[in-house]
């Protein structure tokens, strides 16, 4: 009986883990790439200018479009409220 419950729990955990998608909340349209002692990629850049500012002065760096970024389409005629803060404190 205990083995059956443990096996069922393992199967449920595997199914749930297989369907979990990585968070894309921090994904931006631009990636900064760093080459030093190891390779690092930061794809949270909201603009090309932000990416350039992030990589400026560091040798072996460059910016490229983020292939995983998908912009959210906004329906025509809809807009954010003027007083709304995009990041609540």
C-alpha positions as CSV (number, residue, x, y, z in Angstrom):
1,X,0.0,0.0,0.0
2,X,2.8,2.5,0.9
3,X,4.7,1.6,-2.2
4,X,1.6,2.3,-4.4
5,X,1.1,5.7,-2.7
6,X,4.7,6.6,-3.1
7,X,4.7,5.5,-6.8
8,X,1.6,7.5,-7.5
9,X,3.1,10.6,-5.8
10,X,6.2,10.2,-7.9
11,X,4.2,9.9,-11.1
12,X,2.2,13.0,-10.2
13,X,5.4,15.0,-9.4
14,X,6.9,13.9,-12.7
15,X,3.8,15.0,-14.7
16,X,3.7,18.3,-13.0
17,X,7.4,18.9,-13.5
18,X,7.2,18.0,-17.1
19,X,4.6,20.7,-17.8
20,X,6.3,23.5,-15.9
21,X,7.5,26.3,-18.2
22,X,10.4,28.5,-17.3
23,X,9.4,32.0,-16.2
24,X,9.6,34.6,-19.0
25,X,8.6,37.5,-16.8
26,X,12.2,38.9,-16.9
27,X,12.7,38.3,-20.6
28,X,13.3,41.4,-22.6
29,X,13.7,42.0,-26.3
30,X,17.5,42.3,-26.1
31,X,20.3,40.1,-24.6
32,X,23.7,41.2,-23.5
33,X,26.5,38.7,-23.9
34,X,29.6,38.6,-21.8
35,X,32.8,36.7,-22.6
36,X,35.4,36.5,-19.8
37,X,36.4,33.5,-17.8
38,X,33.0,32.1,-18.7
39,X,30.1,33.0,-21.0
40,X,27.2,34.9,-19.5
41,X,23.9,36.0,-21.1
42,X,21.5,38.5,-19.7
43,X,18.2,38.7,-21.7
44,X,16.4,41.2,-19.4
45,X,17.2,44.3,-21.4
46,X,14.2,46.3,-22.3
47,X,15.8,48.4,-25.0
48,X,18.9,48.3,-27.2
49,X,20.2,51.5,-25.5
50,X,19.8,49.8,-22.1
51,X,21.8,46.8,-23.4
52,X,24.6,49.0,-24.8
53,X,24.7,50.9,-21.5
54,X,25.0,47.6,-19.6
55,X,27.8,46.3,-21.7
56,X,29.8,49.5,-22.2
57,X,33.3,49.4,-20.9
58,X,33.4,45.6,-20.5
59,X,35.6,43.9,-23.0
60,X,34.2,40.9,-25.0
61,X,30.6,42.0,-24.8
62,X,27.9,42.5,-27.4
63,X,24.1,42.9,-27.7
64,X,21.7,40.8,-29.8
65,X,17.9,40.4,-30.2
66,X,16.4,37.9,-27.8
67,X,15.2,34.9,-29.8
68,X,12.9,33.8,-26.9
69,X,11.1,37.1,-26.5
70,X,7.6,37.4,-27.7
71,X,6.0,40.9,-27.5
72,X,2.5,41.0,-26.1
73,X,0.0,42.4,-28.6
74,X,-2.1,45.2,-27.3
75,X,-5.6,45.5,-28.8
76,X,-6.2,48.8,-30.6
77,X,-7.9,51.4,-28.4
78,X,-6.7,50.0,-25.1
79,X,-4.0,51.6,-23.0
80,X,-2.7,51.7,-19.5
81,X,-4.2,54.1,-17.0
82,X,-2.0,57.2,-16.7
83,X,-1.7,56.9,-12.9
84,X,-1.0,53.2,-12.8
85,X,2.4,52.2,-11.7
86,X,3.8,49.2,-13.6
87,X,5.8,48.1,-10.5
88,X,3.9,48.3,-7.3
89,X,6.1,49.1,-4.2
